[in-house]
Amino acid sequence: MELDKVIDKIIEESGKQQIAIKPRIKYLIGTEIETTIEDYCDEFTVNDNIKQYLDDIYYDESCGMEFVTKPSSSLKDYWHAIKAIVQTVGKENISIGDKCGGHINISWVNGNKTWVDYGKTIAQNILFFSDLLSYMFCLPETHWRDSYKEFPTCLETLEIDIYDKYNCVHIKDYAIEVRIPDSPKDVDNHVLFSAVLLAISLRTTKIPFDKETFNKTKEIYDKINYYGKELSKEDKSYLKNKFKLLRRFIEKPLKILEHDLGVDLMKALEYRFNNPKYEEIEEKDFDLKQFAIKTKVKANASVNVIPSTQLTLTAFA
């Protein structure tokens, strides 16, 4: 199916279907920060500044010491946690060339429904955008991690492959694990990637994924994540059209999530697409603060700030 037709179909279906659940959704998001540190006890002391954010620390043979964050129900707290951990660990100890990954785990509960009810749909939708997301957010060296974030073998085995540990989108018992992201050497890039994945996960309409689209997605995904190849003009044109779909698909949930971060996430997303991480010649940090939401205040007027906890966030069909 052509992407423009997919866009029209998604918009049409979104207008018809809304989940009839009134309670505010509660999501949890966490990440795994892999490093090249062999033994953290010999290299630095884990101070109280990051202990509060850590769920676990252990040695992973694929890279080195791995720092696992506690699940967070706030993107802002999640942002602070990753920033503090990376500052303590040191960017010099995060090497994508040494296979350091930054897996992201997402779950949510909405009344009597949870992410589990839509697990296969969420996994397929993330896979649909996996080529685009890899291009936007992964470093040129990301192909060094090829064996730890495999794309499904074929469309016919997709619903089996997503339960495999090393699949790039992996359904666990307690969360959807996305293994595409590199370890968050660039913190703000990782946080924006996380916000986009969360927004996709909150949508419960399944995007049509026919064999032709699957094969093209896999082709581009493998160029980036398996071979480290330069993309063709045709590939980039295809991703440009897919980006239009991504924007429309996650517009509603992303708009609500941005209140927590205080960042215009759509503007940040557009910038990231126009300046993809995969094409960076010199590695540089992304800065979310440049997209900070500015509150317009009239003279002598009082401002009522709505806490993010009071914003209604529901799963979107």
Secondary structure, DSSP 8 states (H G I E B T S, - for coil): --HHHHHHHHHHHHHH------S--EEEEEEEEE-S-S-HHHH----HHHHTTEEEEEE-TTSSEEEEE--BS-HHHHHHHHHHHHHHH-GGG--GGGT-B--EEEEEEETTEEGGGGHHHHHHHHHHTHHHHHHHHS-GGGGGGGGGSB--S-GGGHHHHTTSTTBSEEE-SS-EEE--SB-SSSHHHHHHHHHHHHHHHTB-S-----HHHHHHHHHHHHIIIII-----HHHHHHHHHHHHHHHHHHHHHHHHHHHHHTB-HHHHHHHHHHS-GGG-SS-----GGGGB------TT-------GGGS----B-
